[in-house]
């Protein structure tokens, strides 16, 4: 096998997806090629980092308490107590929703950054966790295009509606909402840039889809709540 052929097999070599017959020439090449050996070590380090990634992420425990306190303070200041604070809190969950969406987007950006160090993150995460992929997500970026266009149209319509209703929200809430949407947009851009390099990477497609869903969900909640104010 040539050097270039071996390099294309390194991902599968590290994740254990090569047959024994195919592994032997790769191992022989690694014994004499410092470049490929260094790449294998880099891939193995990435595997270890991917294995440590959390399946979900939660903000610090005190964050939710602080957010709730801020909302209640904003709601109670200078307003008649026609309803209980608890009722008002759940009628106006935008700050909580925006903060949670931003946390998810930050995690997505972290995973995307790890991917940019190697083409093998999708295989690494699946191999180390032993998890099947999400079969509801298109396997390629080309197949995802229709779904992405639907997200973009929905998000644009909701954003226009929210812009018209923005005055119904407290300035602090609007600021948090816009900051969270910027964070989500940054995560979307990072995932899209990574996908431009590897259009068939299913993990990145799943992250891009999840970020779009977060954005649409946050915009939909926002417009529903402004209509109810």
N, CA, C and O of each residue as an XYZ file, in Angstrom:
916
protein
N       0.835     -1.198      0.000
C       0.000      0.000      0.000
C       0.874      1.253      0.000
O       1.943      1.278      0.610
N       0.404      2.292     -0.692
C       1.141      3.548     -0.726
C       0.873      4.360      0.545
O      -0.046      4.073      1.312
N       1.702      5.372      0.736
C       1.555      6.238      1.905
C       0.173      6.879      1.937
O      -0.459      6.926      2.993
N      -0.306      7.374      0.793
C      -1.608      8.044      0.757
C      -2.747      7.080      1.056
O      -3.701      7.443      1.743
N      -2.657      5.869      0.551
C      -3.692      4.867      0.841
C      -3.728      4.572      2.330
O      -4.801      4.485      2.926
N      -2.554      4.418      2.929
C      -2.478      4.147      4.371
C      -3.122      5.283      5.156
O      -3.866      5.032      6.105
N      -2.848      6.523      4.777
C      -3.397      7.665      5.512
C      -4.916      7.656      5.496
O      -5.550      8.040      6.479
N      -5.499      7.224      4.399
C      -6.961      7.166      4.318
C      -7.533      6.066      5.205
O      -8.727      6.069      5.502
N      -6.692      5.129      5.627
C      -7.158      4.017      6.463
C      -6.934      4.257      7.955
O      -7.384      3.466      8.783
N      -6.245      5.339      8.300
C      -5.869      5.550      9.699
C      -7.071      5.708     10.621
O      -7.057      5.201     11.743
N      -8.113      6.405     10.165
C      -9.307      6.566     11.009
C      -9.867      5.208     11.404
O     -10.123      4.945     12.579
N     -10.055      4.347     10.401
C     -10.622      3.023     10.672
C      -9.655      2.158     11.470
O     -10.080      1.300     12.244
N      -8.365      2.377     11.286
C      -7.368      1.626     12.057
C      -7.490      1.947     13.543
O      -7.474      1.050     14.386
N      -7.611      3.232     13.852
C      -7.686      3.658     15.252
C      -8.999      3.231     15.900
O      -9.015      2.843     17.068
N     -10.098      3.298     15.155
C     -11.400      2.949     15.735
C     -11.687      1.454     15.693
O     -12.734      1.008     16.162
N     -10.741      0.659     15.120
C     -10.912     -0.789     15.113
C     -11.838     -1.309     14.041
O     -12.346     -2.425     14.153
N     -12.071     -0.523     13.000
C     -13.006     -0.930     11.951
C     -12.338     -1.664     10.788
O     -13.028     -2.138      9.886
N     -11.003     -1.763     10.797
C     -10.314     -2.487      9.734
C     -10.318     -3.989     10.009
O     -10.304     -4.418     11.162
N     -10.337     -4.777      8.942
C     -10.192     -6.228      9.097
C      -8.743     -6.533      9.467
O      -7.865     -5.686      9.301
N      -8.496     -7.738      9.966
C      -7.141     -8.124     10.352
C      -6.199     -8.061      9.153
O      -5.056     -7.624      9.283
N      -6.673     -8.494      7.991
C      -5.829     -8.467      6.792
C      -5.430     -7.045      6.423
O      -4.316     -6.807      5.957
N      -6.341     -6.104      6.632
C      -6.047     -4.710      6.297
C      -5.193     -4.041      7.367
O      -4.418     -3.134      7.062
N      -5.326     -4.476      8.617
C      -4.573     -3.861      9.711
C      -3.077     -4.147      9.600
O      -2.251     -3.301      9.941
N      -2.736     -5.334      9.127
C      -1.328     -5.736      9.101
C      -0.451     -4.782      8.285
O       0.565     -4.321      8.804
N      -0.795     -4.466      7.035
C       0.062     -3.534      6.286
C       0.075     -2.125      6.875
O       1.074     -1.414      6.762
N      -1.026     -1.721      7.502
C      -1.046     -0.405      8.148
C      -0.067     -0.385      9.317
O       0.688      0.572      9.485
N      -0.084     -1.447     10.124
C       0.827     -1.532     11.267
C       2.284     -1.531     10.806
O       3.136     -0.903     11.434
N       2.567     -2.232      9.713
C       3.933     -2.260      9.182
C       4.359     -0.868      8.723
O       5.498     -0.456      8.942
N       3.450     -0.157      8.094
C       3.759      1.199      7.630
C       4.010      2.136      8.810
O       4.912      2.972      8.761
N       3.214      1.997      9.864
C       3.361      2.866     11.035
C       4.717      2.678     11.706
O       5.246      3.602     12.324
N       5.270      1.484     11.580
C       6.559      1.200     12.218
C       7.700      1.981     11.577
O       8.753      2.157     12.191
N       7.499      2.452     10.340
C       8.584      3.146      9.643
C       8.221      4.575      9.233
O       9.071      5.307      8.727
N       6.961      4.977      9.448
C       6.525      6.318      9.018
C       6.179      7.178     10.230
O       5.178      6.943     10.907
N       7.003      8.159     10.490
C       6.763      9.026     11.635
C       5.542      9.911     11.469
O       4.859     10.210     12.449
N       5.253     10.338     10.238
C       4.102     11.209      9.991
C       2.800     10.496     10.334
O       1.955     11.036     11.049
N       2.646      9.280      9.818
C       1.415      8.528     10.080
C       1.318      8.103     11.542
O       0.229      8.078     12.115
N       2.452      7.771     12.139
C       2.451      7.397     13.558
C       1.977      8.559     14.421
O       1.213      8.370     15.367
N       2.438      9.766     14.087
C       2.015     10.946     14.840
C       0.528     11.199     14.652
O      -0.155     11.603     15.593
N       0.016     10.963     13.442
C      -1.411     11.169     13.200
C      -2.246     10.167     13.984
O      -3.309     10.505     14.504
N      -1.755      8.923     14.068
C      -2.460      7.899     14.849
C      -2.518      8.298     16.318
O      -3.558      8.147     16.959
N      -1.424      8.800     16.850
C      -1.415      9.232     18.249
C      -2.384     10.386     18.467
O      -3.066     10.449     19.490
N      -2.441     11.297     17.502
C      -3.378     12.415     17.605
C      -4.820     11.923     17.594
O      -5.655     12.417     18.351
N      -5.109     10.949     16.734
C      -6.458     10.389     16.669
C      -6.820      9.682     17.970
O      -7.956      9.781     18.434
N      -5.880      8.983     18.550
C      -6.153      8.276     19.805
C      -6.427      9.256     20.940
O      -7.284      9.010     21.789
N      -5.696     10.367     20.951
C      -5.973     11.385     21.971
C      -7.368     11.961     21.780
O      -8.080     12.222     22.751
N      -7.755     12.157     20.524
C      -9.085     12.676     20.241
C     -10.160     11.688     20.676
O     -11.205     12.092     21.187
N      -9.910     10.402     20.478
C     -10.844      9.376     20.940
C     -11.067      9.482     22.440
O     -12.198      9.406     22.922
N      -9.974      9.658     23.168
C     -10.085      9.760     24.620
C     -10.886     10.990     25.018
O     -11.697     10.934     25.942
N     -10.662     12.102     24.322
C     -11.410     13.320     24.630
C     -12.881     13.159     24.272
O     -13.757     13.611     25.009
N     -13.153     12.516     23.139
C     -14.542     12.316     22.718
C     -15.285     11.431     23.700
O     -16.470     11.640     23.957
N     -14.591     10.438     24.252
C     -15.239      9.529     25.204
C     -15.667     10.251     26.468
O     -16.611      9.837     27.139
N     -14.963     11.344     26.794
C     -15.279     12.091     28.012
C     -16.355     13.141     27.808
O     -16.793     13.768     28.773
N     -16.795     13.349     26.561
C     -17.827     14.358     26.316
C     -19.130     13.947     26.978
O     -19.525     12.786     26.870
N     -19.813     14.862     27.663
C     -21.101     14.520     28.286
C     -22.177     14.344     27.243
O     -22.156     15.003     26.204
N     -23.138     13.442     27.518
C     -24.269     13.268     26.619
C     -25.207     14.464     26.699
O     -25.915     14.771     25.740
N     -25.211     15.131     27.831
C     -25.999     16.345     27.996
C     -25.239     17.254     28.938
O     -24.322     16.813     29.630
N     -25.613     18.505     28.967
C     -24.927     19.460     29.826
C     -25.944     20.325     30.541
O     -26.931     20.763     29.951
N     -25.699     20.561     31.797
C     -26.572     21.415     32.587
C     -25.759     22.573     33.135
O     -24.600     22.382     33.501
N     -26.324     23.757     33.201
C     -25.625     24.872     33.824
C     -25.501     24.631     35.322
O     -26.180     23.755     35.859
N     -24.648     25.390     36.009
C     -24.516     25.216     37.452
C     -25.862     25.293     38.153
O     -26.761     26.008     37.711
N     -25.999     24.549     39.254
C     -27.284     24.460     39.950
C     -27.810     25.833     40.355
O     -29.015     26.081     40.312
N     -26.899     26.724     40.747
C     -27.351     28.036     41.208
C     -27.842     28.919     40.065
O     -28.510     29.925     40.303
N     -27.515     28.546     38.818
C     -27.918     29.386     37.689
C     -29.429     29.494     37.586
O     -29.964     30.588     37.404
N     -30.131     28.351     37.703
C     -31.587     28.377     37.588
C     -32.215     29.213     38.703
O     -33.170     29.952     38.466
N     -31.673     29.093     39.929
C     -32.198     29.874     41.045
C     -31.995     31.367     40.802
O     -32.886     32.177     41.058
N     -30.805     31.720     40.301
C     -30.521     33.130     40.034
C     -31.416     33.683     38.930
O     -31.902     34.811     39.020
N     -31.632     32.876     37.883
C     -32.502     33.307     36.787
C     -33.920     33.516     37.288
O     -34.559     34.516     36.962
N     -34.411     32.574     38.078
C     -35.778     32.668     38.597
C     -35.941     33.905     39.480
O     -36.943     34.615     39.393
N     -34.934     34.153     40.338
C     -34.991     35.319     41.214
C     -35.040     36.612     40.406
O     -35.792     37.531     40.729
N     -34.222     36.670     39.341
C     -34.193     37.874     38.507
C     -35.531     38.102     37.818
O     -36.002     39.235     37.719
N     -36.140     37.017     37.342
C     -37.432     37.151     36.668
C     -38.499     37.629     37.641
O     -39.276     38.531     37.326
N     -38.537     37.023     38.822
C     -39.541     37.401     39.814
C     -39.366     38.851     40.244
O     -40.344     39.574     40.435
N     -38.101     39.274     40.397
C     -37.847     40.662     40.782
C     -38.339     41.614     39.701
O     -38.936     42.649     39.998
N     -38.085     41.258     38.443
C     -38.525     42.092     37.325
C     -40.045     42.143     37.237
O     -40.631     43.187     36.950
N     -40.670     41.001     37.487
C     -42.127     40.930     37.379
C     -42.826     41.676     38.513
O     -43.882     42.277     38.319
N     -42.223     41.627     39.691
C     -42.890     42.182     40.870
C     -42.659     43.683     41.034
O     -43.416     44.356     41.733
N     -41.619     44.206     40.393
C     -41.277     45.620     40.586
C     -42.333     46.527     39.961
O     -42.481     46.561     38.740
N     -43.057     47.253     40.786
C     -44.006     48.244     40.311
C     -45.229     47.693     39.621
O     -45.889     48.415     38.874
N     -45.557     46.401     39.854
C     -46.716     45.811     39.188
C     -47.705     45.301     40.225
O     -47.293     44.817     41.280
N     -49.016     45.400     39.945
C     -50.009     44.847     40.864
C     -49.889     43.336     40.923
O     -49.597     42.700     39.910
N     -50.109     42.751     42.087
C     -49.956     41.320     42.281
C     -51.268     40.616     41.966
O     -51.876     39.999     42.841
N     -51.695     40.710     40.728
C     -52.952     40.083     40.316
C     -52.840     38.579     40.282
O     -53.829     37.871     40.469
N     -51.623     38.081     40.040
C     -51.393     36.638     40.051
C     -50.202     36.363     40.936
O     -49.465     37.285     41.285
N     -49.999     35.121     41.304
C     -48.885     34.769     42.176
C     -47.588     34.868     41.409
O     -47.577     34.815     40.179
N     -46.472     35.015     42.151
C     -45.161     35.074     41.512
C     -44.881     33.799     40.751
O     -44.305     33.832     39.664
N     -45.288     32.664     41.321
C     -45.046     31.376     40.659
C     -45.743     31.322     39.314
O     -45.174     30.842     38.334
N     -46.990     31.819     39.263
C     -47.722     31.811     37.999
C     -47.035     32.704     36.986
O     -46.890     32.334     35.821
N     -46.605     33.898     37.431
C     -45.924     34.805     36.518
C     -44.641     34.180     35.996
O     -44.303     34.345     34.824
N     -43.923     33.465     36.855
C     -42.660     32.853     36.440
C     -42.865     31.892     35.283
O     -42.131     31.922     34.296
N     -43.861     31.046     35.415
C     -44.064     30.052     34.361
C     -44.732     30.646     33.130
O     -44.647     30.068     32.046
N     -45.407     31.812     33.278
C     -45.954     32.475     32.095
C     -44.859     33.170     31.312
O     -45.019     33.432     30.120
N     -43.742     33.473     31.970
C     -42.663     34.204     31.303
C     -41.334     33.456     31.460
O     -40.454     33.907     32.192
N     -41.186     32.320     30.777
C     -39.968     31.524     30.936
C     -38.887     31.868     29.924
O     -37.964     31.077     29.722
N     -38.977     33.020     29.287
C     -38.073     33.297     28.180
C     -36.612     33.330     28.597
O     -35.753     32.809     27.885
N     -36.320     33.935     29.744
C     -34.918     34.018     30.153
C     -34.361     32.624     30.394
O     -33.232     32.324     30.006
N     -35.164     31.766     31.041
C     -34.735     30.387     31.274
C     -34.532     29.667     29.948
O     -33.508     29.013     29.747
N     -35.498     29.781     29.044
C     -35.397     29.106     27.749
C     -34.196     29.617     26.964
O     -33.474     28.837     26.344
N     -33.987     30.925     26.994
C     -32.868     31.498     26.255
C     -31.538     31.034     26.827
O     -30.616     30.708     26.080
N     -31.439     31.004     28.158
C     -30.199     30.556     28.790
C     -29.922     29.092     28.480
O     -28.788     28.722     28.178
N     -30.954     28.259     28.555
C     -30.781     26.832     28.277
C     -30.372     26.611     26.828
O     -29.503     25.785     26.548
N     -30.988     27.339     25.906
C     -30.643     27.198     24.490
C     -29.198     27.604     24.242
O     -28.503     26.979     23.440
N     -28.746     28.644     24.925
C     -27.367     29.090     24.759
C     -26.393     28.043     25.266
O     -25.342     27.829     24.662
N     -26.733     27.381     26.384
C     -25.871     26.329     26.928
C     -25.715     25.203     25.918
O     -24.606     24.719     25.688
N     -26.825     24.783     25.313
C     -26.776     23.720     24.304
C     -25.910     24.145     23.125
O     -25.130     23.347     22.606
N     -26.043     25.392     22.701
C     -25.263     25.885     21.564
C     -23.776     25.911     21.889
O     -22.951     25.590     21.034
N     -23.427     26.289     23.117
C     -22.019     26.310     23.520
C     -21.440     24.901     23.493
O     -20.315     24.707     23.032
N     -22.193     23.915     23.982
C     -21.732     22.526     23.939
C     -21.519     22.088     22.496
O     -20.532     21.423     22.183
N     -22.443     22.458     21.624
C     -22.312     22.109     20.208
C     -21.045     22.713     19.622
O     -20.339     22.051     18.860
N     -20.747     23.962     19.966
C     -19.543     24.611     19.460
C     -18.293     23.903     19.954
O     -17.311     23.785     19.221
N     -18.325     23.425     21.210
C     -17.182     22.709     21.770
C     -16.919     21.424     21.000
O     -15.774     21.114     20.671
N     -17.978     20.680     20.714
C     -17.823     19.432     19.971
C     -17.335     19.718     18.557
O     -16.488     18.993     18.035
N     -17.863     20.768     17.933
C     -17.423     21.124     16.583
C     -15.946     21.474     16.577
O     -15.223     21.096     15.655
N     -15.489     22.192     17.595
C     -14.070     22.547     17.679
C     -13.201     21.303     17.775
O     -12.133     21.241     17.165
N     -13.651     20.314     18.535
C     -12.913     19.058     18.615
C     -12.856     18.387     17.245
O     -11.820     17.851     16.851
N     -13.961     18.421     16.534
C     -14.004     17.789     15.206
C     -12.989     18.405     14.257
O     -12.364     17.699     13.466
N     -12.826     19.714     14.335
C     -11.945     20.397     13.399
C     -10.503     19.927     13.515
O      -9.698     20.190     12.622
N     -10.156     19.228     14.613
C      -8.812     18.687     14.761
C      -8.641     17.354     14.049
O      -7.526     16.847     13.930
N      -9.741     16.787     13.578
C      -9.639     15.478     12.927
C     -10.893     15.185     12.140
O     -11.964     15.692     12.471
N     -10.779     14.365     11.092
C     -11.940     13.966     10.310
C     -12.720     12.879     11.007
O     -13.817     12.545     10.561
N     -12.203     12.307     12.088
C     -12.763     11.067     12.622
C     -13.650     11.228     13.836
O     -13.951     10.225     14.483
N     -14.091     12.428     14.187
C     -14.842     12.584     15.428
C     -16.136     11.783     15.416
O     -16.512     11.205     16.436
N     -16.822     11.739     14.281
C     -18.073     10.987     14.230
C     -17.852      9.524     14.562
O     -18.583      8.948     15.368
N     -16.834      8.915     13.936
C     -16.528      7.525     14.236
C     -16.051      7.372     15.668
O     -16.361      6.382     16.330
N     -15.292      8.361     16.147
C     -14.741      8.264     17.489
C     -15.830      8.225     18.541
O     -15.815      7.369     19.426
N     -16.781      9.154     18.447
C     -17.847      9.208     19.441
C     -18.678      7.934     19.413
O     -18.987      7.373     20.465
N     -19.042      7.472     18.225
C     -19.854      6.262     18.121
C     -19.102      5.047     18.636
O     -19.666      4.214     19.344
N     -17.825      4.947     18.280
C     -17.057      3.781     18.683
C     -16.838      3.739     20.189
O     -16.947      2.677     20.803
N     -16.529      4.888     20.788
C     -16.226      4.914     22.211
C     -17.465      4.746     23.065
O     -17.390      4.153     24.142
N     -18.615      5.257     22.611
C     -19.837      5.153     23.402
C     -20.658      3.928     23.044
O     -21.513      3.493     23.816
N     -20.391      3.370     21.856
C     -21.161      2.219     21.418
C     -22.606      2.550     21.157
O     -23.486      1.718     21.376
N     -22.869      3.774     20.684
C     -24.239      4.226     20.478
C     -24.581      4.231     19.002
O     -23.744      4.611     18.183
N     -25.808      3.815     18.632
C     -26.248      3.941     17.246
C     -26.554      5.389     16.930
O     -26.876      6.166     17.829
N     -26.456      5.765     15.657
C     -26.766      7.140     15.272
C     -28.253      7.379     15.278
O     -29.052      6.444     15.351
N     -28.619      8.657     15.201
C     -30.023      9.048     15.128
C     -30.514      8.833     13.712
O     -30.154      9.588     12.808
N     -31.331      7.816     13.507
C     -31.761      7.440     12.166
C     -32.752      8.434     11.580
O     -33.093      8.337     10.401
N     -33.227      9.402     12.388
C     -34.184     10.379     11.872
C     -33.483     11.545     11.189
O     -34.134     12.367     10.544
N     -32.154     11.626     11.325
C     -31.404     12.716     10.729
C     -30.827     12.278      9.386
O     -30.262     11.188      9.298
N     -30.951     13.097      8.330
C     -30.388     12.728      7.031
C     -28.906     12.404      7.138
O     -28.186     13.026      7.918
N     -28.449     11.429      6.355
C     -27.075     10.946      6.467
C     -26.066     11.868      5.795
O     -24.874     11.772      6.086
N     -26.495     12.745      4.920
C     -25.582     13.648      4.234
C     -26.126     15.066      4.257
O     -27.317     15.296      4.464
N     -25.217     16.011      4.038
C     -25.632     17.416      4.016
C     -26.594     17.673      2.862
O     -27.524     18.470      2.990
N     -26.371     17.002      1.738
C     -27.267     17.180      0.591
C     -28.689     16.764      0.943
O     -29.648     17.445      0.581
N     -28.826     15.639      1.654
C     -30.151     15.168      2.051
C     -30.767     16.076      3.110
O     -31.989     16.151      3.234
N     -29.924     16.763      3.871
C     -30.398     17.640      4.940
C     -30.865     18.991      4.401
O     -31.534     19.739      5.114
N     -30.523     19.310      3.159
C     -30.795     20.639      2.607
C     -32.267     21.013      2.670
O     -32.602     22.145      3.018
N     -33.155     20.073      2.335
C     -34.593     20.365      2.366
C     -35.033     20.691      3.788
O     -35.763     21.655      4.016
N     -34.585     19.881      4.737
C     -34.931     20.125      6.141
C     -34.372     21.459      6.607
O     -35.037     22.195      7.336
N     -33.146     21.772      6.185
C     -32.523     23.033      6.577
C     -33.310     24.222      6.028
O     -33.525     25.206      6.736
N     -33.732     24.133      4.787
C     -34.518     25.225      4.196
C     -35.823     25.453      4.955
O     -36.263     26.592      5.114
N     -36.440     24.368      5.423
C     -37.664     24.502      6.227
C     -37.374     25.230      7.535
O     -38.144     26.091      7.959
N     -36.248     24.876      8.176
C     -35.852     25.563      9.404
C     -35.656     27.051      9.134
O     -36.142     27.895      9.888
N     -34.944     27.367      8.058
C     -34.632     28.764      7.756
C     -35.891     29.580      7.495
O     -36.010     30.711      7.966
N     -36.835     29.006      6.741
C     -38.086     29.723      6.466
C     -38.886     29.943      7.744
O     -39.415     31.029      7.979
N     -38.968     28.894      8.572
C     -39.722     29.008      9.824
C     -39.083     30.027     10.754
O     -39.773     30.861     11.340
N     -37.751     29.959     10.888
C     -37.042     30.888     11.770
C     -37.204     32.327     11.293
O     -37.386     33.231     12.108
N     -37.141     32.549      9.985
C     -37.279     33.909      9.445
C     -38.669     34.471      9.727
O     -38.811     35.636     10.098
N     -39.699     33.633      9.547
C     -41.069     34.091      9.799
C     -41.275     34.415     11.275
O     -41.889     35.426     11.615
N     -40.757     33.551     12.152
C     -40.896     33.783     13.590
C     -40.106     35.012     14.028
O     -40.557     35.772     14.885
N     -38.917     35.209     13.434
C     -38.106     36.376     13.782
C     -38.819     37.663     13.393
O     -38.805     38.631     14.154
N     -39.442     37.686     12.217
C     -40.199     38.871     11.790
C     -41.343     39.164     12.761
O     -41.587     40.315     13.122
N     -42.037     38.108     13.175
C     -43.152     38.281     14.108
C     -42.656     38.785     15.457
O     -43.270     39.659     16.069
N     -41.533     38.224     15.915
C     -40.981     38.647     17.203
C     -40.532     40.099     17.149
O     -40.729     40.839     18.112
N     -39.933     40.516     16.044
C     -39.495     41.910     15.910
C     -40.676     42.871     16.053
O     -40.533     43.958     16.614
N     -41.832     42.469     15.549
C     -43.026     43.310     15.637
C     -43.576     43.360     17.064
O     -44.204     44.345     17.453
N     -43.342     42.298     17.845
C     -43.924     42.197     19.183
C     -42.912     42.473     20.292
O     -43.232     42.337     21.473
N     -41.707     42.854     19.921
C     -40.610     42.971     20.877
C     -40.912     43.926     22.026
O     -40.435     43.714     23.141
N     -41.691     44.964     21.776
C     -41.962     45.959     22.810
C     -42.774     45.392     23.968
O     -42.867     46.022     25.021
N     -43.362     44.210     23.788
C     -44.143     43.599     24.864
C     -43.251     42.950     25.914
O     -43.734     42.546     26.972
N     -41.952     42.847     25.635
C     -41.019     42.197     26.549
C     -40.182     43.228     27.291
O     -39.950     44.332     26.798
N     -39.732     42.850     28.483
C     -38.840     43.716     29.250
C     -37.508     43.840     28.518
O     -37.079     42.882     27.875
N     -36.844     44.988     28.595
C     -35.564     45.179     27.896
C     -34.525     44.123     28.261
O     -33.772     43.660     27.404
N     -34.489     43.740     29.558
C     -33.522     42.730     29.986
C     -33.794     41.391     29.309
O     -32.867     40.679     28.923
N     -35.076     41.058     29.168
C     -35.445     39.803     28.520
C     -35.059     39.824     27.048
O     -34.547     38.836     26.523
N     -35.304     40.953     26.381
C     -34.941     41.093     24.968
C     -33.434     40.935     24.793
O     -32.978     40.281     23.855
N     -32.659     41.541     25.703
C     -31.200     41.458     25.612
C     -30.724     40.014     25.756
O     -29.862     39.566     25.000
N     -31.290     39.276     26.736
C     -30.911     37.877     26.934
C     -31.303     37.028     25.729
O     -30.552     36.155     25.295
N     -32.484     37.298     25.202
C     -32.975     36.550     24.047
C     -32.062     36.754     22.841
O     -31.692     35.791     22.169
N     -31.698     38.008     22.567
C     -30.841     38.292     21.418
C     -29.453     37.687     21.596
O     -28.857     37.193     20.639
N     -28.938     37.728     22.832
C     -27.621     37.141     23.088
C     -27.638     35.636     22.850
O     -26.702     35.082     22.274
N     -28.708     34.975     23.297
C     -28.818     33.528     23.109
C     -28.959     33.171     21.634
O     -28.373     32.193     21.171
N     -29.733     33.960     20.898
C     -29.886     33.710     19.462
C     -28.560     33.894     18.731
O     -28.263     33.155     17.793
N     -27.754     34.881     19.157
C     -26.431     35.060     18.542
C     -25.548     33.848     18.807
O     -24.818     33.396     17.925
N     -25.621     33.319     20.043
C     -24.825     32.142     20.384
C     -25.223     30.945     19.526
O     -24.367     30.205     19.042
N     -26.522     30.763     19.344
C     -27.005     29.662     18.509
C     -26.554     29.858     17.062
O     -26.119     28.906     16.414
N     -26.656     31.085     16.554
C     -26.237     31.360     15.176
C     -24.747     31.081     14.984
O     -24.336     30.588     13.934
N     -23.942     31.396     15.997
C     -22.508     31.117     15.909
C     -22.253     29.613     15.858
O     -21.390     29.149     15.113
N     -23.013     28.851     16.660
C     -22.867     27.395     16.643
C     -23.286     26.823     15.291
O     -22.659     25.892     14.785
N     -24.347     27.383     14.708
C     -24.796     26.948     13.379
C     -23.703     27.213     12.342
O     -23.416     26.358     11.505
N     -23.101     28.393     12.401
C     -22.059     28.748     11.438
C     -20.853     27.822     11.570
O     -20.294     27.383     10.565
N     -20.453     27.525     12.802
C     -19.312     26.643     13.018
C     -19.585     25.246     12.472
O     -18.726     24.648     11.824
N     -20.782     24.727     12.733
C     -21.133     23.396     12.230
C     -21.176     23.393     10.706
O     -20.760     22.426     10.069
N     -21.682     24.483     10.124
C     -21.756     24.551      8.657
C     -20.367     24.617      8.034
O     -20.121     23.987      7.005
N     -19.466     25.366      8.639
C     -18.098     25.443      8.129
C     -17.411     24.083      8.198
O     -16.685     23.697      7.282
N     -17.646     23.361      9.294
C     -17.063     22.026      9.424
C     -17.652     21.076      8.389
O     -16.942     20.239      7.831
N     -18.953     21.209      8.137
C     -19.610     20.340      7.155
C     -19.130     20.625      5.735
O     -19.152     19.738      4.882
N     -18.700     21.844      5.482
C     -18.167     22.161      4.154
C     -16.925     21.325      3.865
O     -16.614     21.032      2.710
N     -16.217     20.942      4.937
C     -15.027     20.109      4.777
C     -15.379     18.627      4.697
O     -14.670     17.842      4.067
N     -16.475     18.259      5.339
C     -16.855     16.840      5.376
C     -18.373     16.725      5.304
O     -19.019     16.540      6.335
N     -18.963     16.831      4.107
C     -20.427     16.882      3.961
C     -21.152     15.628      4.419
O     -22.367     15.668      4.616
N     -20.449     14.517      4.595
C     -21.129     13.276      4.982
C     -20.973     12.953      6.461
O     -21.359     11.867      6.893
N     -20.410     13.879      7.254
C     -20.201     13.600      8.675
C     -21.528     13.713      9.417
O     -22.062     14.807      9.596
N     -22.052     12.568      9.844
C     -23.398     12.522     10.411
C     -23.487     13.243     11.756
O     -24.513     13.851     12.064
N     -22.432     13.183     12.550
C     -22.464     13.859     13.848
C     -22.641     15.362     13.673
O     -23.419     15.987     14.392
N     -21.918     15.942     12.715
C     -22.036     17.375     12.478
C     -23.412     17.740     11.938
O     -23.954     18.793     12.274
N     -23.977     16.874     11.104
C     -25.331     17.115     10.597
C     -26.327     17.094     11.745
O     -27.240     17.918     11.800
N     -26.149     16.141     12.670
C     -27.042     16.061     13.831
C     -26.925     17.312     14.697
O     -27.932     17.827     15.184
N     -25.696     17.804     14.892
C     -25.510     19.012     15.694
C     -26.124     20.227     15.007
O     -26.743     21.068     15.660
N     -25.952     20.318     13.687
C     -26.544     21.435     12.952
C     -28.063     21.397     13.057
O     -28.703     22.427     13.272
N     -28.637     20.207     12.906
C     -30.090     20.058     13.025
C     -30.560     20.446     14.419
O     -31.571     21.133     14.566
N     -29.827     20.006     15.449
C     -30.204     20.324     16.828
C     -30.154     21.826     17.083
O     -31.008     22.365     17.787
N     -29.159     22.503     16.515
C     -29.058     23.953     16.701
C     -30.202     24.689     16.022
O     -30.744     25.646     16.575
N     -30.570     24.248     14.830
C     -31.726     24.853     14.159
C     -32.996     24.647     14.985
O     -33.806     25.562     15.129
N     -33.161     23.440     15.526
C     -34.347     23.151     16.340
C     -34.381     24.039     17.578
O     -35.439     24.541     17.959
N     -33.211     24.234     18.209
C     -33.135     25.112     19.376
C     -33.559     26.530     19.010
O     -34.300     27.175     19.753
N     -33.088     27.012     17.863
C     -33.411     28.384     17.461
C     -34.901     28.535     17.187
O     -35.531     29.479     17.662
N     -35.467     27.602     16.417
C     -36.892     27.674     16.091
C     -37.737     27.565     17.352
O     -38.720     28.289     17.508
N     -37.356     26.657     18.259
C     -38.122     26.476     19.493
C     -38.086     27.742     20.345
O     -39.110     28.154     20.890
N     -36.913     28.357     20.461
C     -36.792     29.578     21.263
C     -37.600     30.716     20.646
O     -38.269     31.461     21.362
N     -37.542     30.855     19.327
C     -38.328     31.898     18.657
C     -39.821     31.647     18.804
O     -40.594     32.581     19.017
N     -40.227     30.385     18.691
C     -41.653     30.065     18.811
C     -42.155     30.372     20.223
O     -43.228     30.954     20.384
N     -41.388     29.986     21.247
C     -41.790     30.294     22.628
C     -41.915     31.802     22.824
O     -42.847     32.291     23.461
N     -40.958     32.515     22.264
C     -40.948     33.969     22.438
C     -42.191     34.612     21.834
O     -42.823     35.461     22.463
N     -42.542     34.208     20.613
C     -43.713     34.805     19.963
C     -45.007     34.401     20.659
O     -45.938     35.201     20.750
N     -45.071     33.163     21.152
C     -46.275     32.728     21.867
C     -46.477     33.540     23.143
O     -47.598     33.920     23.481
N     -45.377     33.799     23.844
C     -45.483     34.530     25.110
C     -45.804     36.002     24.870
O     -46.587     36.593     25.615
N     -45.208     36.599     23.838
C     -45.518     38.007     23.571
C     -46.974     38.178     23.154
O     -47.580     39.210     23.442
N     -47.540     37.184     22.481
C     -48.954     37.266     22.115
C     -49.853     37.182     23.342
O     -50.975     37.689     23.339
N     -49.338     36.522     24.410
C     -50.159     36.346     25.602
C     -50.005     37.451     26.618
O     -50.656     37.437     27.663
N     -49.131     38.429     26.313
C     -48.931     39.510     27.283
C     -49.968     40.604     27.110
O     -49.950     41.593     27.843
